Amino acid sequence: MFRKRLLFLLALACLEPQAAIAAESQDCDLKLITSVDMLSFGSNRPMVPVTINGAPKLLLLDTGGITSQLSRAAANQLKLVPFEVNARLYDASGESSRSAVVADNLTLGKLIASHMRLMVAPMDLGEADGLMSTDMLLRYDVDMDFGANKLTYFSPQHCPGKVLYWSPKEVAEVPLTVNDKLHFAVQIKLDGKPFNAVIDTGATSSVISMPVARSIYGLAPDSPGMAPAGPLNGDPRLSSYRHTFSNLTFDGVAITNPTLLIVPDRMGGDAIQTGSHIPTGDPNIKLPEMLLGMDVMRHLHMYFAFQEKKLYVSATSPAPADAAEPERSQTLAFLDKAVSLSPTNAALLNNRCFARGLANTQLDGALADCDASLQTNPSNPNALDSKGLVLYRLGRFADALGLYNAALKLNPKLASSLYMRGQTKRKLGNTVDGDADLTAAKKLDPNVNAPFQEAGITE
């Protein structure tokens, strides 16, 4: 979904090589600084493993943000003392933070930053311990190969254009703009119409506004091919839609049949509506022409040459043979790796509990994951929902019903709990009430049944 955004500039992070870079030679060769394996699972959220003060953490790669952050939970775990700064971050519900912390060191592969200041995030970052934003990118050439899940830093000291260390069939070389908010933007075409698109690896969906969709493509909520995608930020007045276009191109490199999220443009209205870190009622802030999210970028290999002001784009390489396993198994493998890197992350533990429940595997371990997550936050409806699914898989339907009731008491609009409560009631012989729950869940989210049906839980 359209993720939260940062609009306040702080000092750039000073990531430096752990060992001094050798004097630059006179040739044109690229000079590797460091390379790390990213983790990507669930909803196209690329996670970068780092260590902070010697502790392993996972940061969400977020080119839509401008300052790197830590979650409050991660800051507390690291015993970092927050202090107030002359900047404020806002989340979609109006929560804000003026707090920052200083890490003695942050290590990314062979790069290390000493005494690095990180803002404390005002929002829950889910499975991420923090955000890795543009302040940790701009001093280098940065290569993001989402097919291979590789993040690589190169020295910017090379001959112009001599960056293609891989062998793409086609490559686009497009101008790259870094605006005063430190957002990256490039020219693309969507069904032949040009857009200035902001590149946001922290967004799971690519987005255009409803006014743009209407004026350029003649699309309205009742147009053919407009599928309801639910309300933004839970506000029933702000309906969003999905629409599949024919192609999205970077100067010849094409993504076919991209599906974009079409949202109302309310960034500058009376309330925060789109998920951006903005104060309410700011008339100077508008939704970008297009936000390019991970649903498109996961198909791409992108090399950012910031000093050249160029972006080099190709389609991702074919997946390696060992990546041909079913998506569910791959997700579990990613989650196992992520938990090993951030073993006390309650959101990751909850996600693995739910994934194991869907896959109907390692159910004892799944219960342990949910219990560990609930120890951190006993009133988390999502963790109660996940544990309910595991108990359903174990045939403990009465216990599952109790957990779904508890989750829905905390969040009556949690569609997955409502749907699975309906399934559980049916298993207990209460078909009438069960069917009522299933119907109500689909009104909240028309696609709520999809992951459960794929996992064999059918009506």
N, C-alpha and C positions, 0 to 999 in steps of 0.2 A: 504494500500500500504506500501511498505518498508519504514519505518520511519527514521527520522534523528537520528543520534547517537552522543554521547559525548566521547571524547578521552582524556580529560585532568582532572587530579585529583586535587581536592581541599580538604580543611579540612572537616572531618566528622562532620555532625550535631550532636548536643548533645541533643537529645530528652530525657527527664527525666519524670518519673511519677509526676503528679501534687501533689500527696501526697506520702510521702516516702513509699517504698515497705517494708513490714514487713520482719523481719529477716527470712532467708530461713530455712524451717523446714528440718528434716532429712528424710522425706518420699519422694516418687517418684512422687507425684502428680504434674501435670501442674499447673502453677500459672498464672492466667489471668492478663494481664496488662491493655489492653483496646481493644475494638472492635467497629468498625464503619461500617455503611452500605455504600457500594459503589453504584455509579450510572453507568450503562452501557447501551448505546443506539447507534443506528446508525451503526457505523462500528467497533464494538467491542472495544470501548475505555473506560477502567475502570477509573472512576473519583472518587477521594477521597475528601470528604468534610473536610475542615479545617477552622480555623479562623486565620487571620493574623492581628495583632494589633486590634483585636476585630471585624474585618470585615469578613463576610463569603466569602470563595473562594473555587474553585474546582481545584484540582491538578490532572493531568493525572498520573496514576501509571505507571512508566516507568523503569522497571528493566534493560532496555538496555542502560540507561544513568548512569552516575556515580556522578553527582552533581545536586542537586535540583535547580530549577530556577523559576523565575517569568517572565511573559510576560511584555513587556514595558508598555502596557496599564494598567495592574494591578499595576505595580510599580508606575505609574503616579497617578492612582486613590488613592493609599494609601499614596501619597505624600512622598515617600521614595526617598532620594537623592542618586543618583548613584555615585560610585567612581571607579577609575581604579584599576585593580588587575593584578598580574603577571601570568595571564592565558588567553587563548583566546578560544572562542567557534566559530565554523564555521557551517553555514547551507549549504544546498544543492546548493544554487545559489552563494556561495562564500561570502555572508554576514557574518560578524563576530561581536563578542562582547567581550570586555575586561572589561565590567562594572559589578559591583555587588552592592547590597543594603543590609542593615542590618535591619531586622524586630525586633522590641522590643520583640515580642513574636509570636510564631506560635503554635497553639493548635490543636492536633489530638486526638479526644476523650478525654481520661484522661491524655494524654501525653502533655507536654508543653516544648518548646524550647525557651530560652531567648537569646536575642541578636544574632539571627540566621542570618548568611550570606547566601544570595541566589544570584546566578548569574542572570544577566538580559539576557533573551533568545534573540538570534539574529534573530530568525525566528518568523513568526506568528504561534501561538499555537492553532489557531482555537477556539473551545469552551472552552479550558482549560485556566485557569488563570496562570498556571504554571505546572512544572513537579515535581513529587515526585519520586526521584531516589534512588539508592542503599545506598547513605549516610544516608538515613532515615530508613534503614532496618536492617543493619548488626549487631547491638548491641543486638538484640532480636531474639527469634524464631518468625517467621512470617507465618501466616496461610492465604492463599488466597483461599477462597471457591467461585469460579466464578459461580457456580450454584445458591448459595444463595446470591451472591453479598455481601459477608462479608470479611472484612480485619481485622484480629485479631492478636494482639501482645501477646506473652507469655514470661515469664522469661525463659532464657536458662538454669537455674539451676534446673535440673530434672534428673532422672535416664536415662541413654542412652536408646533410643528406646521407652521410655514410653510417646508417643505423640498422640496416636490414641484415642482422645476423642470422635470421631465420629465412626460409625459402618459400614465401607465399606464392600461390598461383596468381593472385592479384593483390595489389596494395594501393590504397588511397593515401595521398599526401595532401592534407587539408590544413588551412590556416587555423591556428589555435589562439584564442583570446583568453587572457586572464584579466578579469575585470577588477574594479576597485574593491569588490567584496571577496576577491580571490576565488571566484567561481570560474571553472573552465567552460568555454563555449566554443562550438564548432558549427559550421554550416552543413546541414544535411537536407535531403529532400524526402518528403513523405508523399507517396503517390504523385511525384513530380513537382510538388509545391515546396519552395525553399523555406527553411526554418533556421533560426539561430538557436541551437539546442545547448542547454546546460548539462554537462556530464555529471551524473550523480550516482556513484557506486553505492551510496547508502540508501538509495531508493530501490525497492523491489519492482516497481512498475514504472513504465514510461508514461508521461502525462502531457496532455494538452487541455486547455480550458474549454468549457462549453461555448463561450463566445467565439473563440477561434474556430472550433469545429463547425459552428453554425455559419460563420462568415466565409470560410474557405471551402468547406465541403458540403455545406447545406444540411448538416446533420442536426437533428432535434431529438429529444428523448423518445419520441414515437417513430423515429425513422427506422426503416428496415436495417437489421444488423446491429442495432443498439441493444445490448444486453444489460439489464440492471446489475450493478456491482455493489449495491448497498450504500448506506449513508456514510459520509465522511465524519470521522471522529464521533460516531454514534449519534449525530444530529439528524433526525428524520427530515428536516427541512432541506438538507444538502445531499440530494441524490447524486450518485455517480454512476457512470455507465462504462462498458467496454465495447470497443468497436475494432474489428479486424480490417486492416488496410491491405493493399496489394504488395507494396514494397517500401522499404526505408533504405536510402542509399547514402554512402559517403563517397562522392565522386567516383562512382562505379562499383564499389564494394557494396553488395546488397544483402539485406535481410528480407526474406520473403514472408508475406502474411503476418506482419507484426500486429499484435493486439495491444492497443493503447487504452489507458484509463482516461476518461473524459470527466473533468470535474468542474464545478462552479468556481469562478474566480472571486474568492472572498478574502484574499490575503490582506487587503487594505480596508476591510469593512469594520463594522462595530465590534466584532468579536473575532478571535482567532479561529479560523475554520479549516484551514488546509493542512495544518500540522507544522507550520513554520515557527521558528524561534523569533517572534516579532511582538512588539507591544501592540496593544489593541488600537484600532482606529488610525493607523499610519497610512495616509493617502499616497505616500511616495513609494510604497512597496507593492509590486504587482507580481502576479504569477509569471514566470518566464514563458517565452513563446512555446517552448517545449522543454520538458525535463526528460533526459535520456537515462533510464534506469537499467537495472541488472537483467530484466527480462530480455532486453535487446543486447546488452553488452556481454552477456554470458556466451554469445556466439562469436565474440571478437577477440583479436589480439591487438592491443593498443600500445603504441610507443609514444610517450610524451616527451618531446624535445623542447623544453620550456625556453631555453635561450634562443633557439631557432624560431620559436613561435609556430611550431609545426606539430601536427599529430599524424602519425603513420598508423594506418588501420588495415588489417586483413582479417579474413575469416579464420576462426580457430582451426588448428590442425586436427586431423582425425583422432578420436579418442584412442588411447593405448589399449592393448588387448585386455589388460587386467581391469579396465574401467567398463567393460561390457556387462558386468554383473547387474542384476536388477536394481532399479533406483532405490527401492526400500533397503536392500542390503547395503548399498553404498551410503545411504543416509546414516544407517546404524554405525558403519565403519567410521564415518566422519565424526559422529557424536562420541564414539569411544575415544577417538584421538583428541577431540576437543575437551572432554572431561579429564583426560590425562594431563592436558595442559592447564586446565583451570578446575581442579577437583572440588572446590568448594562453591562453585557457581550454581546457585539454586535454580536459575532458569535453564541452564544446560542439563542439570539432573532431571528437572521436570520434563524437558524435551525428550531426553532419552527414555524416561519412563513411558511417555506417551507413544514414542516410536516403537518401543518394544511391545507395548500393548497392541498397537495396530498390527505389527508383524506377528503377534501371537508367539513370541519367542522370549526366552530368558525371563520368564514372568516373576520368578523370585527376585532376580536382580532388579527388575522393573519396580517391584514394591519397595525394595531398599532405596532405589533412586528417589521415588516419590516421598518416602518417609524422610530421607535426608533433606529434600527440598522443603518439606513442610516444617521441619525443625527450624529452618531459617525464617519462614513466614507461614505460621499455622493457618492464617486466614486468607491464603491465596486460592481463589476459586479455580484457577487454571490447574494448580497442582491437585486439588480435590477432584477435579474433572478427570485428570490423567489417572489418578489412583482408582477412580470409579471404573474406568475402562479396563484396567488390569484385573480388578475383581470380577468384572463381567466376563472377561476371558477365562477366569478360573472357575466360573460357574457359581460364584458367591453373589447371587443376584440381590438378595436382601441387603447385604452389606454395600453393594454397588449403589442401590437405590438411596440408601442413607447418605452416601457421599454426594450423589447428584443433587439431592434435596439441599444439602448444605452448601454446595457450590452455587445453586440457583438462589438461595437465600441471600448470598453475598452479591451475586450478579444475576438478576432475573433475566437479563438479555443475553446470557451466554448460550448461544445457539447450539453448540456441540453438546453441552450438558443437557439441554432440553431435548435434543434429538435422542441421545443415548438413554435418558431417563425414560423416554417413550419406548425404546427397544427393551429396556429392562422391565418395565411394567408389563409389556407383552409376554416376556419370558415368565413372569410371575402370574400370568393368566388374566391380567387386567387389560384386555384388548381395547376397550372403549377409551379409557384414560390414556393408554399408550398411544393410540392413534391421534388423540387430541394434542398430545405433546409433539408428535412428529409433524403434524400440520402447523402448529405454532412455531416450531423451529425453522421450518421452510419459509415461513413468512418473514422471519428475522434474517435468514440467509438462504436464498434459493439453492445454493450449492453445498449446504451443510452436509448432505448425505454422501457426497462424492468420495471423500477419503475412506469412509466406513464401508461403502459398497465395494470399493477397490480392495479393501481388506477382508471382504467376505461377510461383512455384517449387513445383511439385506433385510428389507421390510417384508 
